[in-house]
Amino acid sequence: MNPVSRFVFRHLVLFAVSILAAGAAGSATYLPLSDEELAARSPVIVRARVLGQETRVATVDGADTAVTVTRFRTLEVIKGEIASETFRVELPGGVAGDVTTWVPGTPSFAAQGEVLLFLSPTAAGDDTFSLTEFGLSKFDVVEDRAHRRFAVRTVFRAEEDDFLALGENAPPASAAGPRPLRDADSFTASLTSEAAGQGFQPVVYAAPDGDLRGPQGAHPAWVNIGGTEGSGGLYRWFWDTGRSAAAIVSANGTQSGLTDGSSGLSAVANAVTQWSAVPGATVRYSQTAGSAPVVVNLDVDSKSPYWTSSLSCTSGGVIGVSGPGSISPAGSFKGEGGYYAISNATVSMRKVTGGCYSSRTFRTAVLHELGHTLGLGHPDQTTSIHSTTPAADWASAAMTSSVPSSQPSAPQADDIQAILWYYGAGAPPQASIPDRPRPALSKRRPVH
């Protein structure tokens, strides 16, 4: 099996972006990337201290977007060069005036926290850098109660982080004590060795004395891309009230390197057909009619800040980003306020070179990304109070961030309940349901 298909079948990690008051929403999709590959790919690796943050409004894809600029003091440059004693990293997200950008999955920085960062220079100046692969490129350096230091990628749950870095060699989940984490000194030594051209040495993993991160509960039920009800702006197409026009979905370009030799256009057509054919729902997506544009950009070389170059089929990283574009306040839906009406949307799929991009994986990814343009979020990151699906249904959902080995080509039970809520009669409001435990990654069947 080629590396890309093995990686993506087991674990696509996806994050949603929501912009309130002005802007868009989207989702970034990751392929697993080993620590060694991340280190080799990153021009700059630095250990640093967080000094402070400020938020401002910037124009991103033609829309006002809140971005947060974090300032750092250099503690140790492991690879590359940083010209000044301090530097900064700019990421989408934050509150600036009347523009609020909510970006779940974006790395956050605690004041005076110590971090390990994997960076690329930008055109904005010698002191400005970007993360090489978004959420994969930031580690917190933290201590346990015995003062042993660990490097923790807090964007991900511990099991997810292990799989991203170790693949099939990741240890299985266990209830017997805390999960082993990267020893920070060992990790730094491995990065230093790689930077010196001496190879990436094995990283020591150890169980911390006491927990280093808070509980990160899973929510096996559908959810809006904007989050749970009451948490902020929620998104849907308001075809029923006329605030949204019927959507016409088009592909821009073709996807190269797919294993079946196809152009990727059939995957786009499949996603349009499947989402618009959910029984009992009215989803006005078509490739032949409509006036509201939903554009699927294929073979995208650069989509800052998510990626700036094509991806080799032998490595991982971000492979797609998608979501609603222009929005307008739409008031209430089924008695709940805070909704925004979608009027257009965009999907961007990263170019993968080498001819080994699984066509089945790509088909599932496009289905997932087009689901985000309808307003659907990730069921394992948060939950709607109206969700009633059991964990078994969540595990096979097209919209979950851990793609099942079946690589669905159509919406599954959990996805269908979401579509029926937003675009059909749906179910009457339900009381909030308790979180259900997430199935362990070690119990997922690998695809061969």
Solvent accessible surface area in square Angstrom, and as a share of the most:
residue,aa,sasa,rsa
1,M,120,0.54
2,N,42,0.21
3,P,45,0.28
4,V,0,0.00
5,S,5,0.03
6,R,75,0.28
7,F,21,0.09
8,V,1,0.00
9,F,13,0.05
10,R,24,0.09
11,H,2,0.01
12,L,1,0.00
13,V,4,0.02
14,L,1,0.00
15,F,9,0.04
16,A,4,0.03
17,V,12,0.07
18,S,1,0.00
19,I,14,0.07
20,L,32,0.16
21,A,61,0.47
22,A,36,0.28
23,G,11,0.11
24,A,30,0.23
25,A,6,0.04
26,G,6,0.06
27,S,0,0.00
28,A,1,0.00
29,T,1,0.00
30,Y,0,0.00
31,L,0,0.00
32,P,1,0.01
33,L,1,0.01
34,S,33,0.21
35,D,10,0.05
36,E,85,0.38
37,E,48,0.21
38,L,1,0.00
39,A,0,0.00
40,A,61,0.47
41,R,77,0.28
42,S,1,0.00
43,P,62,0.39
44,V,4,0.02
45,I,0,0.00
46,V,0,0.00
47,R,54,0.20
48,A,0,0.00
49,R,66,0.24
50,V,1,0.00
51,L,57,0.28
52,G,15,0.15
53,Q,90,0.40
54,E,101,0.45
55,T,50,0.29
56,R,106,0.39
57,V,64,0.37
58,A,19,0.15
59,T,100,0.58
60,V,58,0.33
61,D,122,0.63
62,G,71,0.68
63,A,29,0.23
64,D,68,0.35
65,T,3,0.02
66,A,0,0.00
67,V,6,0.04
68,T,25,0.15
69,V,3,0.02
70,T,3,0.02
71,R,110,0.40
72,F,0,0.00
73,R,90,0.33
74,T,29,0.17
75,L,52,0.26
76,E,61,0.27
77,V,58,0.34
78,I,17,0.08
79,K,48,0.20
80,G,44,0.43
81,E,149,0.67
82,I,23,0.11
83,A,87,0.68
84,S,49,0.31
85,E,123,0.55
86,T,60,0.35
87,F,4,0.02
88,R,79,0.29
89,V,1,0.00
90,E,57,0.25
91,L,11,0.05
92,P,19,0.12
93,G,10,0.10
94,G,25,0.24
95,V,98,0.56
96,A,13,0.10
97,G,77,0.74
98,D,116,0.60
99,V,9,0.05
100,T,38,0.22
101,T,4,0.03
102,W,100,0.35
103,V,16,0.09
104,P,29,0.18
105,G,21,0.20
106,T,26,0.15
107,P,7,0.04
108,S,86,0.56
109,F,19,0.08
110,A,71,0.55
111,A,83,0.64
112,Q,109,0.48
113,G,21,0.20
114,E,16,0.07
115,V,1,0.01
116,L,1,0.00
117,L,0,0.00
118,F,0,0.00
119,L,0,0.00
120,S,28,0.18
121,P,82,0.52
122,T,51,0.30
123,A,116,0.90
124,A,69,0.54
125,G,32,0.31
126,D,117,0.60
127,D,58,0.30
128,T,10,0.06
129,F,8,0.03
130,S,30,0.19
131,L,9,0.04
132,T,19,0.11
133,E,3,0.01
134,F,2,0.01
135,G,0,0.00
136,L,0,0.00
137,S,0,0.00
138,K,3,0.01
139,F,0,0.00
140,D,24,0.12
141,V,15,0.09
142,V,47,0.27
143,E,89,0.40
144,D,13,0.07
145,R,185,0.68
146,A,65,0.50
147,H,136,0.61
148,R,99,0.36
149,R,68,0.25
150,F,0,0.00
151,A,1,0.01
152,V,3,0.02
153,R,0,0.00
154,T,54,0.31
155,V,30,0.17
156,F,2,0.01
157,R,44,0.16
158,A,17,0.13
159,E,38,0.17
160,E,13,0.06
161,D,5,0.03
162,D,4,0.02
163,F,5,0.02
164,L,3,0.02
165,A,10,0.08
166,L,59,0.29
167,G,8,0.07
168,E,86,0.38
169,N,129,0.66
170,A,24,0.19
171,P,49,0.31
172,P,90,0.57
173,A,42,0.33
174,S,80,0.52
175,A,112,0.87
176,A,93,0.72
177,G,48,0.46
178,P,59,0.37
179,R,42,0.15
180,P,49,0.31
181,L,19,0.10
182,R,5,0.02
183,D,15,0.08
184,A,1,0.01
185,D,91,0.47
186,S,19,0.13
187,F,0,0.00
188,T,23,0.13
189,A,60,0.47
190,S,2,0.01
191,L,0,0.00
192,T,63,0.37
193,S,15,0.10
194,E,36,0.16
195,A,40,0.31
196,A,65,0.50
197,G,68,0.65
198,Q,133,0.59
199,G,33,0.32
200,F,41,0.17
201,Q,86,0.38
202,P,118,0.74
203,V,27,0.15
204,V,78,0.45
205,Y,58,0.22
206,A,17,0.13
207,A,57,0.44
208,P,8,0.05
209,D,59,0.31
210,G,24,0.23
211,D,123,0.64
212,L,39,0.19
213,R,52,0.19
214,G,48,0.46
215,P,141,0.89
216,Q,73,0.32
217,G,49,0.47
218,A,8,0.06
219,H,39,0.18
220,P,3,0.02
221,A,1,0.01
222,W,7,0.02
223,V,2,0.01
224,N,3,0.01
225,I,2,0.01
226,G,4,0.04
227,G,3,0.03
228,T,40,0.23
229,E,26,0.12
230,G,82,0.78
231,S,69,0.45
232,G,31,0.30
233,G,4,0.04
234,L,1,0.00
235,Y,1,0.00
236,R,7,0.03
237,W,0,0.00
238,F,4,0.02
239,W,13,0.04
240,D,96,0.50
241,T,89,0.52
242,G,61,0.58
243,R,127,0.46
244,S,6,0.04
245,A,47,0.36
246,A,39,0.30
247,A,0,0.00
248,I,54,0.28
249,V,2,0.01
250,S,51,0.33
251,A,36,0.28
252,N,88,0.45
253,G,47,0.45
254,T,69,0.40
255,Q,2,0.01
256,S,49,0.32
257,G,25,0.24
258,L,10,0.05
259,T,70,0.41
260,D,90,0.47
261,G,71,0.69
262,S,38,0.24
263,S,42,0.27
264,G,1,0.01
265,L,78,0.39
266,S,79,0.51
267,A,9,0.07
268,V,1,0.00
269,A,37,0.28
270,N,33,0.17
271,A,0,0.00
272,V,8,0.04
273,T,78,0.45
274,Q,53,0.24
275,W,0,0.00
276,S,38,0.25
277,A,63,0.49
278,V,8,0.05
279,P,110,0.69
280,G,66,0.64
281,A,19,0.15
282,T,75,0.44
283,V,10,0.06
284,R,116,0.42
285,Y,9,0.03
286,S,33,0.21
287,Q,74,0.33
288,T,126,0.73
289,A,61,0.47
290,G,35,0.34
291,S,86,0.56
292,A,6,0.05
293,P,67,0.42
294,V,0,0.00
295,V,45,0.26
296,V,0,0.00
297,N,29,0.15
298,L,11,0.05
299,D,33,0.17
300,V,26,0.15
301,D,77,0.40
302,S,63,0.41
303,K,45,0.19
304,S,78,0.50
305,P,36,0.23
306,Y,18,0.07
307,W,2,0.01
308,T,98,0.57
309,S,62,0.40
310,S,41,0.27
311,L,2,0.01
312,S,49,0.32
313,C,15,0.09
314,T,84,0.49
315,S,9,0.06
316,G,0,0.00
317,G,0,0.00
318,V,0,0.00
319,I,1,0.00
320,G,0,0.00
321,V,11,0.06
322,S,5,0.03
323,G,3,0.03
324,P,1,0.01
325,G,14,0.13
326,S,59,0.38
327,I,29,0.14
328,S,42,0.27
329,P,97,0.61
330,A,18,0.14
331,G,43,0.41
332,S,72,0.47
333,F,22,0.09
334,K,74,0.32
335,G,77,0.74
336,E,35,0.16
337,G,48,0.46
338,G,41,0.40
339,Y,3,0.01
340,Y,36,0.14
341,A,2,0.01
342,I,0,0.00
343,S,44,0.28
344,N,39,0.20
345,A,2,0.02
346,T,53,0.31
347,V,0,0.00
348,S,3,0.02
349,M,0,0.00
350,R,5,0.02
351,K,61,0.26
352,V,1,0.01
353,T,57,0.33
354,G,66,0.64
355,G,45,0.43
356,C,18,0.11
357,Y,1,0.00
358,S,8,0.05
359,S,23,0.15
360,R,117,0.43
361,T,4,0.02
362,F,1,0.01
363,R,70,0.26
364,T,1,0.01
365,A,1,0.01
366,V,1,0.00
367,L,0,0.00
368,H,0,0.00
369,E,0,0.00
370,L,1,0.00
371,G,0,0.00
372,H,0,0.00
373,T,0,0.00
374,L,0,0.00
375,G,0,0.00
376,L,3,0.01
377,G,3,0.02
378,H,3,0.02
379,P,1,0.00
380,D,8,0.04
381,Q,65,0.29
382,T,35,0.20
383,T,22,0.13
384,S,1,0.00
385,I,59,0.30
386,H,2,0.01
387,S,0,0.00
388,T,57,0.33
389,T,7,0.04
390,P,69,0.44
391,A,28,0.22
392,A,80,0.62
393,D,40,0.21
394,W,1,0.00
395,A,26,0.20
396,S,39,0.25
397,A,0,0.00
398,A,1,0.01
399,M,5,0.02
400,T,0,0.00
401,S,4,0.02
402,S,0,0.00
403,V,5,0.03
404,P,12,0.08
405,S,22,0.15
406,S,66,0.42
407,Q,3,0.01
408,P,9,0.06
409,S,37,0.24
410,A,28,0.22
411,P,12,0.08
412,Q,55,0.24
413,A,52,0.40
414,D,1,0.00
415,D,1,0.01
416,I,55,0.28
417,Q,43,0.19
418,A,1,0.01
419,I,0,0.00
420,L,53,0.26
421,W,5,0.02
422,Y,1,0.00
423,Y,15,0.06
424,G,22,0.21
425,A,96,0.74
426,G,32,0.31
427,A,40,0.31
428,P,95,0.60
429,P,94,0.59
430,Q,67,0.30
431,A,85,0.66
432,S,86,0.56
433,I,41,0.21
434,P,111,0.70
435,D,80,0.41
436,R,58,0.21
437,P,119,0.75
438,R,25,0.09
439,P,46,0.29
440,A,26,0.20
441,L,13,0.06
442,S,57,0.37
443,K,166,0.70
444,R,33,0.12
445,R,158,0.58
446,P,45,0.28
447,V,18,0.10
448,H,185,0.82
